[in-house]
Amino acid sequence: MFSLSRLLSGLPPSAGWYDFWSGKLLRGGQEIEAEAPLDRMPLIVRAGSIIPMGPAIEFASQDPAEPIEILVYGGTGGKSDLYEGSGDGYDYQQGQHSVIPIRWDDRGSVLTIRTREGSFPGMVERRRFRVVLVNSEQGVGVGAAGMANAEAVYEDKELKLAIR
């Protein structure tokens, strides 16, 4: 039988940090003790992070058209880019990929999904996004986040979503 391990670590000063598994907000600049069982790595996410979480797929050419959850860790502004490629070769080296810039304005609680840059054969033109503002009640761990704060269909035009 294995016992629960713990990891002692210092958090760098920042607007805050979130425990990925619980959604608990942690103050920056402090030392924490995190649970570290063999089956789950401690994962701390900086406030302002934006993490796109795609559906589970079994192989690169599987249809990825399911909704993408965008996890937003509030507390400060942030940015992320959603990179997509065909996943089955080296065409990305010749520029066959796309990037969707995503920005979080914490003061206004607005998520902006900007116009896509680039393209590739077989690219999904229309995407459905579910936006979740992470807290201890929602958006924790790797499973579906549950209730979304906003949902939108993206068709390569800038979207601004007020998140409440």
Secondary structure, 3 states (H helix, E strand, C coil): CCCCCEEEEECCCCCCEEECCCCCEECCCCEEEEECCCCCCCCEEECCCEEEECCCCCCCCCCCCCCEEEEECCCCCEEEEEEECCCCCCHHHHCCEEEEEEEEECCCCEEEECCCEEECCCCCCCEEEEEEECECCECCCCCCCCCCCEEEEECCCCEEEECC
